[in-house]
Amino acid sequence: MTAPSTESRERREYPQVRAVFVRSCELLAPIVAQNDNVKTVSNFAMAHMLTAHFPELSSAEVHIVILTVEKMHRENRLNSILTQKS
């Protein structure tokens, strides 16, 4: 049995998502906030917006961004990302 490595390895698999994540948060934050009470903008529409802004993202990566931004909004963590950029 080997001991776990002490070096920290990057476990995330989507470097393209990381590269555009803060800008994606800025784009989607007003939409997910508005969707709190009534889903006025569908995930399909948000995916279309992201694809238009970030054509290098695959459809799976776009889906990951949307789900993560929505989750961070529900957990009240989205504002911290947006204020860190400022």
VOLUM-113179 format. One record per residue: residue number from 1; residue in one letter; x, y, z of N, C-alpha, C in turn. Coordinates in Angstrom, 2 decimals, always signed. Example, Ala and Ser with C-alpha at 12.3 -4.5 7.8 and 13.67 -1.06 7.14 Angstrom:
node num = 1 residu = A n.px = +13.19 n.py = -5.69 n.pz = +7.80 ca.px = +12.30 ca.py = -4.50 ca.pz = +7.80 c.px = +13.20 c.py = -3.30 c.pz = +7.80
node num = 2 residu = S n.px = +12.85 n.py = -2.25 n.pz = +7.08 ca.px = +13.67 ca.py = -1.06 ca.pz = +7.14 c.px = +12.90 c.py = +0.03 c.pz = +7.87
//
This chain:
node num = 1 residu = M n.px = +0.85 n.py = -1.18 n.pz = +0.00 ca.px = +0.00 ca.py = +0.00 ca.pz = +0.00 c.px = +0.89 c.py = +1.23 c.pz = +0.00
node num = 2 residu = T n.px = +0.61 n.py = +2.14 n.pz = -0.90 ca.px = +1.44 ca.py = +3.34 ca.pz = -0.99 c.px = +0.75 c.py = +4.50 c.pz = -0.31
node num = 3 residu = A n.px = +1.57 n.py = +5.39 n.pz = +0.23 ca.px = +1.04 ca.py = +6.59 ca.pz = +0.89 c.px = +0.60 c.py = +7.58 c.pz = -0.17
node num = 4 residu = P n.px = -0.44 n.py = +8.37 n.pz = +0.13 ca.px = -0.87 ca.py = +9.38 ca.pz = -0.84 c.px = +0.23 c.py = +10.40 c.pz = -1.08
node num = 5 residu = S n.px = +0.30 n.py = +10.88 n.pz = -2.27 ca.px = +1.30 ca.py = +11.87 ca.pz = -2.64 c.px = +1.06 c.py = +13.17 c.pz = -1.89
node num = 6 residu = T n.px = +2.14 n.py = +13.81 n.pz = -1.46 ca.px = +1.99 ca.py = +15.06 ca.pz = -0.73 c.px = +1.89 c.py = +16.25 c.pz = -1.67
node num = 7 residu = E n.px = +2.27 n.py = +16.06 n.pz = -2.93 ca.px = +2.15 ca.py = +17.17 ca.pz = -3.87 c.px = +0.69 c.py = +17.35 c.pz = -4.25
node num = 8 residu = S n.px = +0.30 n.py = +18.59 n.pz = -4.40 ca.px = -1.10 ca.py = +18.82 ca.pz = -4.76 c.px = -1.23 c.py = +18.81 c.pz = -6.27
node num = 9 residu = R n.px = -2.10 n.py = +17.96 n.pz = -6.74 ca.px = -2.35 ca.py = +17.85 ca.pz = -8.17 c.px = -3.66 c.py = +18.53 c.pz = -8.51
node num = 10 residu = E n.px = -3.71 n.py = +19.09 n.pz = -9.69 ca.px = -4.94 ca.py = +19.69 ca.pz = -10.16 c.px = -5.89 c.py = +18.58 c.pz = -10.57
node num = 11 residu = R n.px = -7.07 n.py = +18.54 n.pz = -9.95 ca.px = -8.03 ca.py = +17.47 ca.pz = -10.23 c.px = -9.09 c.py = +17.90 c.pz = -11.22
node num = 12 residu = R n.px = -9.21 n.py = +19.17 n.pz = -11.45 ca.px = -10.27 ca.py = +19.64 ca.pz = -12.36 c.px = -9.93 c.py = +19.24 c.pz = -13.79
node num = 13 residu = E n.px = -10.97 n.py = +18.91 n.pz = -14.53 ca.px = -10.79 ca.py = +18.35 ca.pz = -15.87 c.px = -11.08 c.py = +19.33 c.pz = -17.00
node num = 14 residu = Y n.px = -11.55 n.py = +20.51 n.pz = -16.71 ca.px = -12.03 ca.py = +21.40 ca.pz = -17.76 c.px = -11.30 c.py = +22.75 c.pz = -17.72
node num = 15 residu = P n.px = -10.09 n.py = +22.82 n.pz = -18.26 ca.px = -9.35 ca.py = +24.09 ca.pz = -18.22 c.px = -10.04 c.py = +25.21 c.pz = -18.99
node num = 16 residu = Q n.px = -10.80 n.py = +24.87 n.pz = -20.05 ca.px = -11.51 ca.py = +25.90 ca.pz = -20.81 c.px = -12.57 c.py = +26.57 c.pz = -19.94
node num = 17 residu = V n.px = -13.22 n.py = +25.79 n.pz = -19.10 ca.px = -14.24 ca.py = +26.33 ca.pz = -18.19 c.px = -13.59 c.py = +27.27 c.pz = -17.19
node num = 18 residu = R n.px = -12.48 n.py = +26.86 n.pz = -16.64 ca.px = -11.78 ca.py = +27.70 ca.pz = -15.66 c.px = -11.36 c.py = +29.03 c.pz = -16.29
node num = 19 residu = A n.px = -10.96 n.py = +29.00 n.pz = -17.55 ca.px = -10.48 ca.py = +30.20 ca.pz = -18.22 c.px = -11.57 c.py = +31.26 c.pz = -18.40
node num = 20 residu = V n.px = -12.82 n.py = +30.83 n.pz = -18.53 ca.px = -13.90 ca.py = +31.78 ca.pz = -18.79 c.px = -14.93 c.py = +31.85 c.pz = -17.66
node num = 21 residu = F n.px = -14.65 n.py = +31.18 n.pz = -16.55 ca.px = -15.67 ca.py = +31.04 ca.pz = -15.51 c.px = -16.12 c.py = +32.37 c.pz = -14.90
node num = 22 residu = V n.px = -15.19 n.py = +33.24 n.pz = -14.56 ca.px = -15.58 ca.py = +34.51 ca.pz = -13.93 c.px = -16.39 c.py = +35.36 c.pz = -14.91
node num = 23 residu = R n.px = -15.96 n.py = +35.40 n.pz = -16.16 ca.px = -16.73 ca.py = +36.16 ca.pz = -17.16 c.px = -18.10 c.py = +35.53 c.pz = -17.38
node num = 24 residu = S n.px = -18.18 n.py = +34.21 n.pz = -17.31 ca.px = -19.48 ca.py = +33.53 ca.pz = -17.42 c.px = -20.38 c.py = +33.89 c.pz = -16.24
node num = 25 residu = C n.px = -19.79 n.py = +33.95 n.pz = -15.05 ca.px = -20.55 ca.py = +34.34 ca.pz = -13.87 c.px = -21.12 c.py = +35.75 c.pz = -14.04
node num = 26 residu = E n.px = -20.30 n.py = +36.65 n.pz = -14.55 ca.px = -20.77 ca.py = +38.03 ca.pz = -14.78 c.px = -21.93 c.py = +38.07 c.pz = -15.77
node num = 27 residu = L n.px = -21.86 n.py = +37.23 n.pz = -16.77 ca.px = -22.91 ca.py = +37.18 ca.pz = -17.79 c.px = -24.20 c.py = +36.57 c.pz = -17.25
node num = 28 residu = L n.px = -24.07 n.py = +35.50 n.pz = -16.47 ca.px = -25.26 ca.py = +34.76 ca.pz = -16.02 c.px = -25.83 c.py = +35.21 c.pz = -14.69
node num = 29 residu = A n.px = -25.06 n.py = +35.94 n.pz = -13.88 ca.px = -25.52 ca.py = +36.33 ca.pz = -12.53 c.px = -26.87 c.py = +37.04 c.pz = -12.54
node num = 30 residu = P n.px = -27.06 n.py = +38.05 n.pz = -13.38 ca.px = -28.38 ca.py = +38.71 ca.pz = -13.36 c.px = -29.52 c.py = +37.78 c.pz = -13.78
node num = 31 residu = I n.px = -29.21 n.py = +36.85 n.pz = -14.65 ca.px = -30.25 ca.py = +35.93 ca.pz = -15.14 c.px = -30.65 c.py = +34.94 c.pz = -14.06
node num = 32 residu = V n.px = -29.67 n.py = +34.33 n.pz = -13.39 ca.px = -30.02 ca.py = +33.36 ca.pz = -12.36 c.px = -30.68 c.py = +34.04 c.pz = -11.16
node num = 33 residu = A n.px = -30.32 n.py = +35.29 n.pz = -10.89 ca.px = -30.98 ca.py = +36.02 ca.pz = -9.81 c.px = -32.44 c.py = +36.28 c.pz = -10.18
node num = 34 residu = Q n.px = -32.68 n.py = +36.62 n.pz = -11.42 ca.px = -34.04 ca.py = +36.87 ca.pz = -11.90 c.px = -34.86 c.py = +35.57 c.pz = -11.92
node num = 35 residu = N n.px = -34.20 n.py = +34.45 n.pz = -12.14 ca.px = -34.88 ca.py = +33.16 ca.pz = -12.22 c.px = -35.23 c.py = +32.58 c.pz = -10.85
node num = 36 residu = D n.px = -34.90 n.py = +33.29 n.pz = -9.76 ca.px = -35.18 ca.py = +32.78 ca.pz = -8.42 c.px = -36.65 c.py = +32.42 c.pz = -8.22
node num = 37 residu = N n.px = -37.52 n.py = +33.34 n.pz = -8.54 ca.px = -38.95 ca.py = +33.12 ca.pz = -8.30 c.px = -39.63 c.py = +32.38 c.pz = -9.44
node num = 38 residu = V n.px = -39.37 n.py = +32.82 n.pz = -10.65 ca.px = -39.97 ca.py = +32.21 ca.pz = -11.83 c.px = -38.86 c.py = +32.04 c.pz = -12.85
node num = 39 residu = K n.px = -38.77 n.py = +30.87 n.pz = -13.42 ca.px = -37.73 ca.py = +30.61 ca.pz = -14.42 c.px = -38.10 c.py = +31.33 c.pz = -15.71
node num = 40 residu = T n.px = -37.62 n.py = +32.58 n.pz = -15.84 ca.px = -37.96 ca.py = +33.39 ca.pz = -17.01 c.px = -37.01 c.py = +33.14 c.pz = -18.18
node num = 41 residu = V n.px = -35.80 n.py = +32.67 n.pz = -17.88 ca.px = -34.83 ca.py = +32.36 ca.pz = -18.93 c.px = -34.45 c.py = +30.89 c.pz = -18.78
node num = 42 residu = S n.px = -34.64 n.py = +30.12 n.pz = -19.83 ca.px = -34.38 ca.py = +28.69 ca.pz = -19.77 c.px = -32.88 c.py = +28.40 c.pz = -19.82
node num = 43 residu = N n.px = -32.53 n.py = +27.20 n.pz = -19.43 ca.px = -31.14 ca.py = +26.77 ca.pz = -19.54 c.px = -30.70 c.py = +26.74 c.pz = -21.01
node num = 44 residu = F n.px = -31.63 n.py = +26.44 n.pz = -21.90 ca.px = -31.32 ca.py = +26.45 ca.pz = -23.33 c.px = -30.91 c.py = +27.85 c.pz = -23.78
node num = 45 residu = A n.px = -31.64 n.py = +28.86 n.pz = -23.32 ca.px = -31.30 ca.py = +30.23 ca.pz = -23.69 c.px = -29.97 c.py = +30.66 c.pz = -23.08
node num = 46 residu = M n.px = -29.72 n.py = +30.25 n.pz = -21.83 ca.px = -28.43 ca.py = +30.57 ca.pz = -21.21 c.px = -27.30 c.py = +29.87 c.pz = -21.96
node num = 47 residu = A n.px = -27.53 n.py = +28.63 n.pz = -22.39 ca.px = -26.52 ca.py = +27.90 ca.pz = -23.15 c.px = -26.22 c.py = +28.60 c.pz = -24.47
node num = 48 residu = H n.px = -27.26 n.py = +29.10 n.pz = -25.11 ca.px = -27.09 ca.py = +29.83 ca.pz = -26.36 c.px = -26.26 c.py = +31.10 c.pz = -26.13
node num = 49 residu = M n.px = -26.53 n.py = +31.81 n.pz = -25.05 ca.px = -25.76 ca.py = +33.02 ca.pz = -24.72 c.px = -24.29 c.py = +32.68 c.pz = -24.48
node num = 50 residu = L n.px = -24.04 n.py = +31.64 n.pz = -23.69 ca.px = -22.66 ca.py = +31.26 ca.pz = -23.41 c.px = -21.93 c.py = +30.83 c.pz = -24.67
node num = 51 residu = T n.px = -22.61 n.py = +30.07 n.pz = -25.52 ca.px = -21.99 ca.py = +29.62 ca.pz = -26.76 c.px = -21.65 c.py = +30.80 c.pz = -27.67
node num = 52 residu = A n.px = -22.51 n.py = +31.80 n.pz = -27.67 ca.px = -22.23 ca.py = +32.99 ca.pz = -28.47 c.px = -21.02 c.py = +33.76 c.pz = -27.93
node num = 53 residu = H n.px = -20.89 n.py = +33.83 n.pz = -26.61 ca.px = -19.77 ca.py = +34.55 ca.pz = -26.00 c.px = -18.48 c.py = +33.73 c.pz = -25.96
node num = 54 residu = F n.px = -18.61 n.py = +32.43 n.pz = -25.81 ca.px = -17.45 ca.py = +31.55 ca.pz = -25.65 c.px = -17.58 c.py = +30.35 c.pz = -26.59
node num = 55 residu = P n.px = -17.36 n.py = +30.56 n.pz = -27.88 ca.px = -17.55 ca.py = +29.47 ca.pz = -28.84 c.px = -16.58 c.py = +28.31 c.pz = -28.66
node num = 56 residu = E n.px = -15.51 n.py = +28.52 n.pz = -27.90 ca.px = -14.53 ca.py = +27.44 ca.pz = -27.68 c.px = -15.02 c.py = +26.39 c.pz = -26.70
node num = 57 residu = L n.px = -16.11 n.py = +26.67 n.pz = -25.96 ca.px = -16.64 ca.py = +25.71 ca.pz = -25.00 c.px = -17.50 c.py = +24.66 c.pz = -25.71
node num = 58 residu = S n.px = -17.35 n.py = +23.43 n.pz = -25.29 ca.px = -18.22 ca.py = +22.36 ca.pz = -25.80 c.px = -19.59 c.py = +22.47 c.pz = -25.14
node num = 59 residu = S n.px = -20.56 n.py = +21.75 n.pz = -25.64 ca.px = -21.90 ca.py = +21.80 ca.pz = -25.04 c.px = -21.87 c.py = +21.25 c.pz = -23.61
node num = 60 residu = A n.px = -21.04 n.py = +20.25 n.pz = -23.35 ca.px = -20.91 ca.py = +19.71 ca.pz = -21.99 c.px = -20.32 c.py = +20.75 c.pz = -21.05
node num = 61 residu = E n.px = -19.33 n.py = +21.49 n.pz = -21.52 ca.px = -18.72 ca.py = +22.53 ca.pz = -20.70 c.px = -19.70 c.py = +23.68 c.pz = -20.42
node num = 62 residu = V n.px = -20.50 n.py = +24.03 n.pz = -21.41 ca.px = -21.52 ca.py = +25.06 ca.pz = -21.23 c.px = -22.51 c.py = +24.61 c.pz = -20.16
node num = 63 residu = H n.px = -22.91 n.py = +23.36 n.pz = -20.22 ca.px = -23.84 ca.py = +22.80 ca.pz = -19.23 c.px = -23.22 c.py = +22.85 c.pz = -17.83
node num = 64 residu = I n.px = -21.95 n.py = +22.52 n.pz = -17.72 ca.px = -21.25 ca.py = +22.57 ca.pz = -16.43 c.px = -21.25 c.py = +23.98 c.pz = -15.87
node num = 65 residu = V n.px = -20.97 n.py = +24.96 n.pz = -16.72 ca.px = -20.95 ca.py = +26.36 ca.pz = -16.28 c.px = -22.31 c.py = +26.78 c.pz = -15.75
node num = 66 residu = I n.px = -23.36 n.py = +26.48 n.pz = -16.49 ca.px = -24.71 ca.py = +26.88 ca.pz = -16.08 c.px = -25.08 c.py = +26.25 c.pz = -14.74
node num = 67 residu = L n.px = -24.88 n.py = +24.95 n.pz = -14.62 ca.px = -25.23 ca.py = +24.27 ca.pz = -13.37 c.px = -24.42 c.py = +24.81 c.pz = -12.20
node num = 68 residu = T n.px = -23.15 n.py = +25.10 n.pz = -12.42 ca.px = -22.30 ca.py = +25.60 ca.pz = -11.35 c.px = -22.70 c.py = +27.01 c.pz = -10.94
node num = 69 residu = V n.px = -22.99 n.py = +27.87 n.pz = -11.89 ca.px = -23.42 ca.py = +29.23 ca.pz = -11.57 c.px = -24.74 c.py = +29.21 c.pz = -10.82
node num = 70 residu = E n.px = -25.68 n.py = +28.38 n.pz = -11.26 ca.px = -26.96 ca.py = +28.27 ca.pz = -10.55 c.px = -26.76 c.py = +27.76 c.pz = -9.12
node num = 71 residu = K n.px = -25.91 n.py = +26.76 n.pz = -8.96 ca.px = -25.65 ca.py = +26.22 ca.pz = -7.63 c.px = -24.98 c.py = +27.25 c.pz = -6.73
node num = 72 residu = M n.px = -24.01 n.py = +27.95 n.pz = -7.27 ca.px = -23.32 ca.py = +28.97 ca.pz = -6.47 c.px = -24.29 c.py = +30.10 c.pz = -6.07
node num = 73 residu = H n.px = -25.22 n.py = +30.42 n.pz = -6.95 ca.px = -26.23 ca.py = +31.44 ca.pz = -6.61 c.px = -27.12 c.py = +30.94 c.pz = -5.47
node num = 74 residu = R n.px = -27.59 n.py = +29.70 n.pz = -5.56 ca.px = -28.44 ca.py = +29.15 ca.pz = -4.50 c.px = -27.71 c.py = +29.11 c.pz = -3.16
node num = 75 residu = E n.px = -26.40 n.py = +28.87 n.pz = -3.19 ca.px = -25.61 ca.py = +28.79 ca.pz = -1.97 c.px = -25.05 c.py = +30.15 c.pz = -1.53
node num = 76 residu = N n.px = -25.49 n.py = +31.21 n.pz = -2.19 ca.px = -25.05 ca.py = +32.58 ca.pz = -1.89 c.px = -23.53 c.py = +32.73 c.pz = -1.98
node num = 77 residu = R n.px = -22.92 n.py = +32.06 n.pz = -2.94 ca.px = -21.47 ca.py = +32.16 ca.pz = -3.14 c.px = -21.11 c.py = +32.90 c.pz = -4.42
node num = 78 residu = L n.px = -22.08 n.py = +33.20 n.pz = -5.24 ca.px = -21.81 ca.py = +33.82 ca.pz = -6.53 c.px = -21.27 c.py = +35.24 c.pz = -6.39
node num = 79 residu = N n.px = -21.82 n.py = +35.99 n.pz = -5.44 ca.px = -21.36 ca.py = +37.37 ca.pz = -5.25 c.px = -19.89 c.py = +37.44 c.pz = -4.86
node num = 80 residu = S n.px = -19.41 n.py = +36.46 n.pz = -4.12 ca.px = -18.00 ca.py = +36.49 ca.pz = -3.73 c.px = -17.08 c.py = +36.37 c.pz = -4.94
node num = 81 residu = I n.px = -17.49 n.py = +35.59 n.pz = -5.92 ca.px = -16.70 ca.py = +35.48 ca.pz = -7.17 c.px = -16.71 c.py = +36.80 c.pz = -7.91
node num = 82 residu = L n.px = -17.87 n.py = +37.42 n.pz = -7.95 ca.px = -17.99 ca.py = +38.67 ca.pz = -8.71 c.px = -17.24 c.py = +39.81 c.pz = -8.04
node num = 83 residu = T n.px = -17.23 n.py = +39.85 n.pz = -6.71 ca.px = -16.54 ca.py = +40.92 ca.pz = -6.02 c.px = -15.03 c.py = +40.69 c.pz = -5.98
node num = 84 residu = Q n.px = -14.58 n.py = +39.46 n.pz = -6.06 ca.px = -13.14 ca.py = +39.18 ca.pz = -6.11 c.px = -12.51 c.py = +39.77 c.pz = -7.37
node num = 85 residu = K n.px = -13.26 n.py = +39.77 n.pz = -8.45 ca.px = -12.73 ca.py = +40.27 ca.pz = -9.72 c.px = -12.51 c.py = +41.77 c.pz = -9.65
node num = 86 residu = S n.px = -13.36 n.py = +42.48 n.pz = -8.93 ca.px = -13.26 ca.py = +43.95 ca.pz = -8.87 c.px = -12.03 c.py = +44.42 c.pz = -8.18
//
